Amino acid sequence: MNWRINESGVSATIENIEWERIHLILTVRLHIDGQKTYDIDKMEFYAVNNLGGCGVKFDVRRKEDIIKLHVNVTNSGELRCIPRGTYRIFVCEKDCVLAECETSPDIADQLEAMSRNFLYGERGKSYNVTFYIEDGTDTLPFRMHCIALGAVGVTFPQNPSFLKKINLIKALKDCYLSSRSVLRRVYKWYSFLYKSRRKNTVLFMTEQDQKIASNLKAVSDRMVDRQLDQQYRLLYSARPAAAEPQSKKSWIGLMKLLAQSGTIFIDDHAPVLDWLKLDDDTTLIQLWHAGAGFKSSGYSRWGHEGCPSPQSCHRQYKYGIAGSKNIAPFFSEVWGINDEQVLPTGMPRMDEYLDEQHRNEKIKELYEQFPMCRGKKVILFAPTYRGRNKKTAYYPYELIDFEKLYQICGDEYVVLFKMHPWVNKDIVIGKKYADKFLDVKKYPNINDLFYIVDLLITDYSSNIFEYSLMRKPMLFFAFDKIQYSFSRGFHRDYEESAPGKVCYSFEEVLSAITDKDFEYEKVEQYITHHFDYIDSGASDRVIDWILLGKMPENISNAIKKKQEEIQRMHELDFATGMLVQQDD
């Protein structure tokens, strides 16, 4: 890099530091000597460590001479957290270094409070981003220090007995021969055997269920329909391993399947891939099961209980999918990958949902199965669960005023209740309400129910994604929005994003139904933002774009541009100029 700090006439001051979940935002004010001419829009901002290595290129958003520098600390562009180090921030134009960012005196005493610690690993580890001013200078040079830390003891260590030393040796041996260590070796052995034969082998895999369903099934079925099973060898693995222990035979069988596969499709988190690194020539694709709700997950809720470690299954994705390019950032934030890797193919499971023949068949079946719905408007009450996980999932039924809901139904409405599959306690419907209320929890596919539903009542569930395409109203019963936001987090503003009226008490829900106050205009806005395609071609796009290499040119060019940007970052050399500056 060409070092021009002393003669550039440019100075930069960091005036504010903000956090938006895992996104760090630095407000920088530029001052340019009146005799100098620069194109501010072409300026680039880099975080550089003490060895002269570039760790981050900031996303620059400008409003006149005030500039906002954005970076996701869990993904600096290379699918990893900002690497450990102490960083200074340089202002550059092409290959010239024009200025180093200073700290505004107005925030100098607030830097410690503006720093952030993200707990992970059952709160026993932390990724820290700390801001400070370097000592020993006449100015206020800004510094950012990033480091991952583990738990340490706080008491004076005891001298182990000889026997305990022997136990320590045994513990190290047991660790070396642990199940994960053994399984990694099994995987490597099978990889050696199958490496040359796995190019055209595709594995459809879930660790969440005993059957292949949803997006995985849709893509698999479509490959068979197109006779691509003659070109590709299709393998399947369905285990509820995320919640239930598995046998040694099952684990070894999974290692064999993984080692045989050149492409692996999953549609949810696969915990096994948190600790098993796939071979570099194996492609992992995330066909995420949910469309786009509000709940934060993955790296989007980093620092909250249950969040992933810096390296996890998500980091291994080559691509994920979404309904539109507009919502790609929601998914890339969750997975800790780049926006360009999220392909707007649409959801494969919705191909059948949007098929007119399928719709007509299901409507006929539904009215035969639930005759009480004939000639009535149907309300579907379908919220998400409360609780930490499948074992503790519940819903506070006491908040539902069955009597008042029954009264306002009159001759116009019936109500179907479909609780989240994880909620073990069934809703109890009294006999006097049985002519208007019905529990449909056991009905297998909520999407099919949407065909006969006239009003959806939900909360933070992603079921709004599919339902929105029915172009019918929704209500949001968000009685615990503050608590839910704290425990789970939202990746966007809830009130602004909800495609319908938000109610904070059941009384408000009842009033909205009575007054037909649904704020329906938000539905079309939601559809426009969330869907690039409204058709039955999502499975074909997944197959064509990912497996057959027929990616749209604009998308492949964006991916290539991002790769070139990262490569250029690695080639930048700030070390020489920094050494000269220190000597001065």
C-alpha positions as CSV (number, residue, x, y, z in Angstrom):
1,M,0.0,0.0,0.0
2,N,1.1,3.5,-0.8
3,W,1.3,5.4,2.5
4,R,0.1,9.0,2.1
5,I,-1.3,9.8,5.6
6,N,1.1,12.8,6.2
7,E,0.3,14.6,2.9
8,S,-3.3,13.4,2.1
9,G,-5.1,16.2,3.8
10,V,-7.7,13.7,5.0
11,S,-8.7,13.1,8.7
12,A,-11.3,10.7,10.1
13,T,-12.9,10.7,13.5
14,I,-15.1,8.0,15.0
15,E,-18.0,9.8,16.6
16,N,-20.3,7.0,17.6
17,I,-20.4,3.2,18.1
18,E,-23.7,1.2,17.8
19,W,-24.7,-2.4,17.9
20,E,-27.6,-4.0,16.0
21,R,-27.5,-7.6,17.2
22,I,-24.2,-8.9,15.8
23,H,-23.7,-5.9,13.5
24,L,-21.2,-3.3,14.5
25,I,-21.8,0.2,13.2
26,L,-19.2,2.9,13.4
27,T,-20.1,6.5,12.6
28,V,-17.2,8.3,11.0
29,R,-16.9,12.0,10.1
30,L,-14.4,12.8,7.4
31,H,-12.6,16.1,7.0
32,I,-10.8,16.9,3.8
33,D,-8.4,19.8,3.3
34,G,-10.1,22.3,0.9
35,Q,-7.1,22.1,-1.5
36,K,-7.5,18.3,-1.9
37,T,-10.0,16.6,-4.2
38,Y,-11.2,13.0,-3.5
39,D,-14.2,11.0,-4.5
40,I,-15.6,10.0,-1.1
41,D,-17.8,7.4,-2.7
42,K,-14.7,5.5,-3.8
43,M,-13.1,5.5,-0.4
44,E,-12.7,2.1,1.3
45,F,-12.3,1.4,5.1
46,Y,-10.3,-1.5,6.4
47,A,-9.6,-2.9,9.9
48,V,-5.9,-3.9,10.0
49,N,-4.2,-5.8,12.7
50,N,-0.7,-5.0,14.2
51,L,1.0,-7.3,11.7
52,G,-0.4,-5.3,8.8
53,G,-3.0,-8.0,7.9
54,C,-6.4,-6.9,6.7
55,G,-9.2,-8.5,8.8
56,V,-12.2,-6.6,7.6
57,K,-13.4,-4.5,4.7
58,F,-16.3,-2.4,6.0
59,D,-19.6,-2.0,4.2
60,V,-19.8,1.8,3.7
61,R,-23.0,3.7,3.8
62,R,-22.7,7.5,3.3
63,K,-24.8,10.5,4.0
64,E,-22.8,13.6,3.0
65,D,-19.6,13.7,5.1
66,I,-21.0,11.4,7.7
67,I,-20.2,7.7,7.0
68,K,-21.6,4.6,8.6
69,L,-19.2,1.6,8.6
70,H,-21.0,-1.8,9.0
71,V,-19.6,-5.2,9.7
72,N,-21.1,-8.4,11.0
73,V,-18.6,-9.5,13.7
74,T,-19.6,-13.2,13.2
75,N,-18.8,-13.1,9.5
76,S,-16.0,-10.8,8.3
77,G,-16.7,-12.1,4.7
78,E,-14.7,-15.3,5.1
79,L,-17.4,-17.3,7.0
80,R,-15.7,-16.7,10.4
81,C,-15.7,-14.2,13.2
82,I,-13.3,-11.3,12.9
83,P,-10.0,-13.0,13.7
84,R,-8.2,-12.4,17.0
85,G,-6.2,-9.3,17.0
86,T,-5.9,-5.6,17.7
87,Y,-7.2,-3.5,14.8
88,R,-6.8,0.1,13.7
89,I,-9.0,1.5,10.9
90,F,-7.6,3.0,7.8
91,V,-9.2,5.1,5.1
92,C,-8.0,4.2,1.6
93,E,-8.5,5.1,-2.0
94,K,-7.4,2.4,-4.3
95,D,-3.9,1.4,-3.2
96,C,-3.3,4.6,-1.1
97,V,-3.7,4.9,2.7
98,L,-5.1,8.4,3.3
99,A,-5.9,8.4,7.1
100,E,-6.2,6.4,10.3
101,C,-9.3,6.8,12.3
102,E,-9.1,8.8,15.5
103,T,-11.6,8.7,18.4
104,S,-13.8,11.6,19.1
105,P,-13.2,13.2,22.5
106,D,-17.0,13.0,23.0
107,I,-17.0,9.2,23.2
108,A,-13.5,8.6,24.6
109,D,-14.8,7.9,28.1
110,Q,-17.6,5.6,26.7
111,L,-15.6,3.1,24.8
112,E,-15.7,0.5,27.5
113,A,-19.5,0.7,27.7
114,M,-19.7,0.4,23.9
115,S,-17.7,-2.8,23.9
116,R,-19.6,-6.1,23.7
117,N,-19.2,-9.7,24.9
118,F,-21.0,-12.5,23.2
119,L,-21.4,-15.6,25.4
120,Y,-21.6,-19.0,23.8
121,G,-20.8,-22.7,24.6
122,E,-23.3,-22.9,27.5
123,R,-22.1,-19.5,28.6
124,G,-18.7,-20.9,29.4
125,K,-17.0,-19.1,26.5
126,S,-17.1,-15.6,25.1
127,Y,-16.2,-13.6,22.0
128,N,-15.2,-10.1,23.0
129,V,-15.1,-6.9,20.9
130,T,-13.3,-4.2,23.0
131,F,-12.7,-0.6,22.0
132,Y,-10.0,1.6,23.5
133,I,-7.5,4.4,22.8
134,E,-3.8,3.6,22.5
135,D,-1.6,5.0,25.2
136,G,1.5,7.1,24.6
137,T,0.4,9.4,21.8
138,D,-0.6,13.0,21.6
139,T,-3.8,12.1,19.7
140,L,-6.7,9.6,20.3
141,P,-6.0,6.6,18.0
142,F,-8.9,4.3,17.9
143,R,-8.3,0.6,18.6
144,M,-10.6,-2.4,18.3
145,H,-9.5,-5.7,20.0
146,C,-11.2,-9.0,19.1
147,I,-10.6,-12.2,21.0
148,A,-12.4,-15.5,21.9
149,L,-12.0,-16.5,25.5
150,G,-12.8,-19.7,27.6
151,A,-13.7,-20.2,31.2
152,V,-10.9,-20.2,33.7
153,G,-10.7,-21.2,37.4
154,V,-10.9,-18.4,40.0
155,T,-9.5,-20.4,43.0
156,F,-5.9,-21.3,43.7
157,P,-5.0,-24.6,41.9
158,Q,-4.5,-27.7,43.9
159,N,-1.4,-30.0,43.4
160,P,-2.8,-33.3,42.1
161,S,-1.8,-36.5,43.8
162,F,0.1,-39.2,41.9
163,L,-3.1,-41.1,41.6
164,K,-4.8,-38.1,40.0
165,K,-2.0,-37.8,37.6
166,I,-2.6,-41.3,36.5
167,N,-6.3,-40.5,36.1
168,L,-5.4,-37.5,34.0
169,I,-3.5,-39.8,31.6
170,K,-6.6,-42.0,31.4
171,A,-8.8,-39.0,30.8
172,L,-6.5,-37.9,27.9
173,K,-6.6,-41.4,26.5
174,D,-10.4,-41.5,26.8
175,C,-10.7,-38.1,25.1
176,Y,-8.5,-39.3,22.2
177,L,-10.7,-42.4,21.8
178,S,-14.0,-40.5,22.3
179,S,-16.9,-41.3,20.1
180,R,-16.5,-38.1,18.1
181,S,-12.8,-38.8,17.6
182,V,-13.5,-42.3,16.5
183,L,-16.3,-41.2,14.2
184,R,-14.0,-38.6,12.5
185,R,-11.6,-41.5,11.8
186,V,-14.4,-43.6,10.4
187,Y,-15.5,-40.8,8.2
188,K,-11.9,-40.3,6.9
189,W,-11.6,-44.0,6.2
190,Y,-14.8,-44.1,4.2
191,S,-13.7,-40.9,2.4
192,F,-10.6,-42.6,1.3
193,L,-12.6,-45.5,-0.1
194,Y,-15.3,-43.5,-1.9
195,K,-13.6,-40.2,-2.8
196,S,-13.2,-41.0,-6.5
197,R,-16.9,-42.2,-6.8
198,R,-18.9,-39.5,-5.0
199,K,-19.1,-36.7,-7.6
200,N,-22.6,-37.6,-8.8
201,T,-24.0,-38.9,-5.5
202,V,-26.6,-36.8,-3.7
203,L,-27.6,-37.3,0.0
204,F,-30.8,-36.0,1.4
205,M,-30.3,-35.8,5.1
206,T,-32.2,-34.7,8.3
207,E,-31.1,-35.1,11.9
208,Q,-34.5,-33.8,13.1
209,D,-37.0,-36.4,12.0
210,Q,-37.5,-40.1,11.1
211,K,-38.6,-39.3,7.5
212,I,-37.5,-37.1,4.6
213,A,-40.1,-34.4,4.2
214,S,-40.6,-30.7,3.3
215,N,-38.0,-29.2,1.0
216,L,-35.9,-32.3,0.9
217,K,-38.7,-34.5,-0.3
218,A,-39.8,-31.9,-2.9
219,V,-36.4,-31.7,-4.5
220,S,-35.9,-35.5,-4.3
221,D,-39.2,-36.2,-5.9
222,R,-38.6,-33.7,-8.6
223,M,-35.3,-35.2,-9.5
224,V,-37.0,-38.6,-9.9
225,D,-39.8,-36.9,-12.0
226,R,-37.0,-35.5,-14.3
227,Q,-35.3,-38.9,-14.4
228,L,-32.2,-37.4,-12.9
229,D,-32.0,-40.4,-10.6
230,Q,-30.5,-42.1,-13.6
231,Q,-27.7,-39.5,-13.7
232,Y,-27.3,-39.1,-10.0
233,R,-27.2,-41.7,-7.2
234,L,-29.7,-40.6,-4.6
235,L,-29.1,-41.5,-0.9
236,Y,-31.2,-40.8,2.2
237,S,-30.6,-40.4,5.9
238,A,-33.4,-39.5,8.3
239,R,-32.7,-39.7,12.1
240,P,-34.1,-37.7,15.1
241,A,-30.5,-37.5,16.3
242,A,-30.9,-33.8,17.4
243,A,-33.2,-34.9,20.2
244,E,-32.7,-38.7,20.7
245,P,-29.6,-40.9,21.2
246,Q,-28.6,-43.0,18.3
247,S,-26.9,-46.4,18.1
248,K,-23.3,-47.0,17.1
249,K,-24.5,-48.7,14.0
250,S,-26.5,-45.7,13.1
251,W,-23.6,-43.4,13.6
252,I,-21.2,-45.5,11.5
253,G,-23.9,-45.8,8.8
254,L,-24.2,-42.0,8.7
255,M,-20.4,-41.6,8.4
256,K,-20.5,-43.9,5.4
257,L,-23.3,-42.0,3.7
258,L,-21.6,-38.6,4.3
259,A,-18.3,-40.0,2.9
260,Q,-20.0,-41.3,-0.3
261,S,-21.8,-38.0,-1.1
262,G,-20.6,-35.2,-3.3
263,T,-23.6,-33.0,-2.6
264,I,-25.6,-33.1,0.7
265,F,-29.0,-31.4,1.1
266,I,-30.2,-30.6,4.6
267,D,-33.3,-28.6,5.6
268,D,-32.5,-27.8,9.3
269,H,-29.5,-27.7,11.7
270,A,-27.5,-30.9,11.6
271,P,-25.6,-31.0,15.0
272,V,-23.2,-33.7,13.7
273,L,-21.8,-31.2,11.3
274,D,-20.9,-28.9,14.2
275,W,-18.0,-31.2,15.0
276,L,-17.5,-33.2,11.8
277,K,-15.7,-31.2,9.0
278,L,-16.7,-32.4,5.6
279,D,-14.1,-32.9,2.9
280,D,-13.5,-29.8,0.7
281,D,-14.9,-31.5,-2.4
282,T,-18.2,-32.2,-0.7
283,T,-20.9,-29.5,-1.2
284,L,-23.4,-28.9,1.7
285,I,-26.6,-27.1,0.8
286,Q,-29.1,-25.7,3.3
287,L,-32.7,-26.0,2.1
288,W,-34.0,-24.3,5.3
289,H,-37.4,-25.6,6.4
290,A,-38.9,-22.1,7.3
291,G,-39.8,-19.3,5.1
292,A,-39.3,-16.0,6.9
293,G,-40.8,-15.2,10.3
294,F,-39.4,-13.0,13.0
295,K,-37.5,-15.3,15.3
296,S,-33.8,-15.0,15.5
297,S,-31.8,-18.2,15.4
298,G,-28.2,-19.3,14.7
299,Y,-25.7,-16.5,14.7
300,S,-28.5,-13.9,14.6
301,R,-29.0,-14.6,18.3
302,W,-25.3,-14.9,19.2
303,G,-24.7,-14.2,22.8
304,H,-28.0,-15.7,23.9
305,E,-28.4,-19.1,25.5
306,G,-28.2,-21.9,22.9
307,C,-26.5,-20.0,20.2
308,P,-23.8,-21.7,18.0
309,S,-20.1,-21.7,18.6
310,P,-17.8,-19.7,16.2
311,Q,-17.4,-22.8,14.1
312,S,-20.6,-24.8,13.4
313,C,-22.6,-26.7,10.9
314,H,-23.7,-23.4,9.3
315,R,-20.2,-22.4,8.3
316,Q,-20.0,-25.4,6.0
317,Y,-22.8,-24.3,3.7
318,K,-21.9,-23.5,0.1
319,Y,-25.4,-22.2,-0.5
320,G,-28.7,-21.7,1.3
321,I,-32.0,-20.7,-0.2
322,A,-34.7,-18.0,0.4
323,G,-37.9,-16.7,-1.1
324,S,-36.3,-13.5,-2.5
325,K,-33.1,-11.6,-2.7
326,N,-34.6,-9.0,-0.4
327,I,-34.7,-11.4,2.6
328,A,-31.4,-13.1,1.9
329,P,-29.7,-11.0,4.7
330,F,-32.1,-12.6,7.2
331,F,-30.8,-16.1,6.4
332,S,-27.1,-15.2,5.8
333,E,-27.1,-13.6,9.3
334,V,-28.5,-16.7,10.9
335,W,-26.0,-19.0,9.1
336,G,-22.9,-16.8,9.3
337,I,-22.4,-16.8,5.6
338,N,-22.4,-14.1,2.9
339,D,-25.6,-12.6,1.3
340,E,-24.4,-13.8,-2.1
341,Q,-24.5,-17.4,-1.0
342,V,-28.3,-17.3,-0.3
343,L,-30.0,-18.1,-3.5
344,P,-33.6,-16.8,-4.1
345,T,-34.9,-20.0,-5.6
346,G,-38.1,-20.0,-3.5
347,M,-39.2,-22.9,-1.2
348,P,-39.4,-26.3,-3.0
349,R,-42.1,-27.5,-0.6
350,M,-44.4,-24.7,-1.9
351,D,-44.4,-26.2,-5.5
352,E,-47.2,-28.5,-4.5
353,Y,-48.8,-25.9,-2.3
354,L,-49.1,-23.5,-5.3
355,D,-50.3,-26.3,-7.7
356,E,-54.0,-25.6,-8.5
357,Q,-54.9,-29.3,-8.9
358,H,-53.5,-30.1,-5.5
359,R,-55.3,-27.2,-4.0
360,N,-58.7,-28.3,-5.3
361,E,-58.2,-31.9,-4.2
362,K,-57.2,-30.8,-0.7
363,I,-60.1,-28.4,-0.3
364,K,-62.5,-31.2,-1.2
365,E,-60.8,-33.5,1.3
366,L,-60.8,-30.9,4.1
367,Y,-64.5,-30.2,3.9
368,E,-65.2,-33.9,4.0
369,Q,-62.9,-34.3,7.0
370,F,-64.1,-31.2,8.8
371,P,-67.8,-30.7,7.7
372,M,-68.3,-28.0,10.4
373,C,-66.2,-25.7,8.1
374,R,-68.7,-25.8,5.2
375,G,-70.5,-22.5,4.7
376,K,-68.5,-20.8,7.5
377,K,-65.5,-18.5,7.7
378,V,-62.6,-20.4,9.2
379,I,-60.2,-18.9,11.8
380,L,-57.0,-20.8,12.3
381,F,-55.2,-20.3,15.7
382,A,-51.7,-21.4,15.0
383,P,-49.0,-19.8,17.3
384,T,-45.5,-21.0,17.9
385,Y,-44.4,-22.7,21.1
386,R,-43.0,-21.2,24.3
387,G,-40.1,-22.8,26.2
388,R,-36.5,-23.5,25.4
389,N,-36.8,-26.7,23.3
390,K,-38.9,-29.7,22.4
391,K,-38.7,-31.1,25.9
392,T,-40.0,-27.9,27.6
393,A,-42.3,-26.6,24.8
394,Y,-45.7,-25.4,25.9
395,Y,-48.4,-22.8,25.2
396,P,-50.3,-20.7,27.9
397,Y,-53.8,-21.8,27.1
398,E,-55.1,-19.8,30.0
399,L,-54.7,-16.6,27.9
400,I,-57.4,-17.8,25.5
401,D,-60.9,-16.6,26.5
402,F,-62.9,-19.5,25.0
403,E,-66.3,-18.2,26.1
404,K,-65.9,-14.8,24.5
405,L,-64.3,-16.2,21.4
406,Y,-67.2,-18.6,21.1
407,Q,-69.7,-15.8,21.4
408,I,-68.2,-13.6,18.7
409,C,-68.1,-16.5,16.3
410,G,-71.9,-16.5,16.1
411,D,-73.1,-18.0,12.8
412,E,-70.2,-16.6,10.9
413,Y,-67.0,-18.3,12.1
414,V,-65.6,-21.6,13.3
415,V,-62.1,-21.9,14.9
416,L,-59.5,-24.5,14.2
417,F,-56.6,-24.8,16.8
418,K,-53.3,-26.1,15.5
419,M,-50.6,-25.9,18.1
420,H,-46.9,-26.3,17.3
421,P,-45.9,-30.0,17.0
422,W,-43.5,-29.6,20.0
423,V,-46.3,-28.6,22.4
424,N,-47.1,-31.9,24.2
425,K,-50.2,-30.7,26.1
426,D,-53.2,-30.7,23.9
427,I,-55.7,-27.9,24.0
428,V,-58.9,-28.8,25.9
429,I,-62.1,-27.8,24.2
430,G,-65.2,-28.0,26.3
431,K,-68.2,-29.9,25.0
432,K,-70.3,-26.7,24.8
433,Y,-67.8,-25.3,22.3
434,A,-67.5,-28.4,20.1
435,D,-69.8,-27.1,17.3
436,K,-67.5,-24.2,16.6
437,F,-64.0,-25.2,17.9
438,L,-61.9,-28.0,16.7
439,D,-58.3,-29.2,17.6
440,V,-56.5,-30.1,14.3
441,K,-53.1,-30.6,15.8
442,K,-52.8,-34.1,14.3
443,Y,-53.6,-32.8,10.7
444,P,-50.2,-33.4,9.0
445,N,-49.7,-30.4,6.8
446,I,-50.7,-26.9,8.0
447,N,-50.2,-25.5,4.5
448,D,-53.1,-27.5,3.2
449,L,-55.3,-26.1,5.9
450,F,-54.6,-22.6,4.6
451,Y,-56.8,-23.3,1.6
452,I,-60.0,-23.1,3.6
453,V,-58.8,-20.6,6.2
454,D,-60.1,-17.0,6.1
455,L,-58.2,-15.5,9.1
456,L,-54.9,-16.7,10.6
457,I,-54.1,-15.9,14.2
458,T,-50.4,-16.5,15.0
459,D,-47.6,-14.7,16.8
460,Y,-43.9,-15.1,15.7
461,S,-44.3,-18.2,13.6
462,S,-42.9,-18.5,10.0
463,N,-46.2,-20.0,8.9
464,I,-47.1,-16.4,7.7
465,F,-44.7,-17.0,4.8
466,E,-46.9,-19.6,3.1
467,Y,-50.2,-18.2,4.3
468,S,-49.5,-14.8,2.8
469,L,-49.9,-16.2,-0.7
470,M,-53.6,-17.0,0.1
471,R,-53.9,-13.2,0.2
472,K,-56.1,-13.4,3.3
473,P,-55.9,-11.4,6.6
474,M,-53.8,-12.2,9.7
475,L,-53.8,-11.2,13.3
476,F,-50.7,-11.4,15.6
477,F,-51.3,-12.2,19.3
478,A,-48.0,-11.0,20.8
479,F,-48.8,-10.9,24.5
480,D,-45.2,-11.6,25.4
481,K,-43.4,-9.6,22.8
482,I,-40.9,-8.0,25.2
483,Q,-40.0,-11.3,26.9
484,Y,-39.9,-13.2,23.6
485,S,-37.7,-10.5,22.1
486,F,-35.2,-10.8,25.0
487,S,-35.1,-14.6,25.0
488,R,-35.2,-15.4,21.3
489,G,-34.6,-12.1,19.7
490,F,-36.0,-10.6,16.5
491,H,-34.0,-10.0,13.3
492,R,-36.2,-7.2,12.2
493,D,-38.7,-4.8,13.7
494,Y,-41.8,-6.8,14.7
495,E,-44.5,-4.2,14.4
496,E,-43.3,-2.9,11.0
497,S,-42.8,-6.4,9.5
498,A,-45.9,-8.2,10.7
499,P,-48.3,-8.4,7.7
500,G,-51.4,-7.7,9.8
501,K,-52.6,-6.1,13.0
502,V,-50.5,-6.8,16.2
503,C,-52.6,-7.4,19.3
504,Y,-51.1,-7.5,22.8
505,S,-54.0,-9.0,24.7
506,F,-56.7,-11.5,23.8
507,E,-59.3,-8.7,24.3
508,E,-57.6,-6.8,21.4
509,V,-57.8,-10.0,19.3
510,L,-61.5,-10.3,19.9
511,S,-62.1,-6.6,19.1
512,A,-60.1,-6.9,15.9
513,I,-62.2,-9.9,14.8
514,T,-65.4,-8.1,15.7
515,D,-64.4,-4.9,13.9
516,K,-62.7,-6.8,11.0
517,D,-59.7,-4.6,11.8
518,F,-56.9,-6.7,10.2
519,E,-54.6,-4.0,8.6
520,Y,-54.9,-6.1,5.5
521,E,-52.9,-3.7,3.3
522,K,-49.7,-5.1,4.9
523,V,-50.2,-8.5,3.2
524,E,-49.5,-7.3,-0.3
525,Q,-46.4,-5.4,0.9
526,Y,-45.2,-8.5,2.6
527,I,-45.7,-10.6,-0.6
528,T,-43.8,-8.1,-2.8
529,H,-40.9,-8.1,-0.4
530,H,-40.6,-11.8,0.3
531,F,-41.2,-13.5,-3.1
532,D,-39.2,-13.2,-6.3
533,Y,-41.2,-16.1,-7.8
534,I,-44.8,-17.2,-7.1
535,D,-45.0,-20.4,-9.1
536,S,-44.3,-24.2,-8.8
537,G,-40.7,-24.0,-10.0
538,A,-38.7,-23.7,-6.9
539,S,-37.5,-27.4,-6.9
540,D,-36.4,-27.0,-10.5
541,R,-34.5,-23.9,-9.7
542,V,-32.7,-25.7,-6.8
543,I,-31.8,-28.5,-9.2
544,D,-30.8,-26.4,-12.2
545,W,-28.9,-23.7,-10.3
546,I,-27.1,-25.8,-7.8
547,L,-26.7,-29.4,-9.2
548,L,-26.7,-28.7,-12.9
549,G,-24.6,-25.5,-12.7
550,K,-27.2,-23.3,-14.5
551,M,-27.0,-20.4,-12.1
552,P,-28.4,-17.0,-13.4
553,E,-25.5,-14.8,-14.6
554,N,-26.3,-11.9,-12.2
555,I,-26.2,-14.3,-9.2
556,S,-23.0,-16.1,-10.3
557,N,-21.3,-12.7,-11.0
558,A,-22.2,-11.4,-7.5
559,I,-20.7,-14.6,-6.0
560,K,-17.6,-14.2,-8.1
561,K,-17.3,-10.5,-7.2
562,K,-17.4,-11.3,-3.5
563,Q,-14.7,-13.9,-3.9
564,E,-12.5,-11.4,-5.7
565,E,-13.1,-8.8,-2.9
566,I,-12.0,-11.3,-0.3
567,Q,-8.9,-12.3,-2.4
568,R,-7.9,-8.6,-2.7
569,M,-8.2,-8.2,1.0
570,H,-5.6,-10.9,1.5
571,E,-3.3,-9.3,-1.0
572,L,-3.3,-5.8,0.7
573,D,-0.1,-5.1,2.6
574,F,-0.2,-2.5,5.3
575,A,2.8,-3.8,7.2
576,T,5.5,-1.7,5.5
577,G,3.8,1.6,6.0
578,M,2.9,0.8,9.6
579,L,6.5,0.1,10.4
580,V,7.6,3.4,8.8
581,Q,4.9,5.2,10.8
582,Q,6.1,3.6,14.1
583,D,9.7,4.6,13.3
584,D,8.5,8.2,12.7
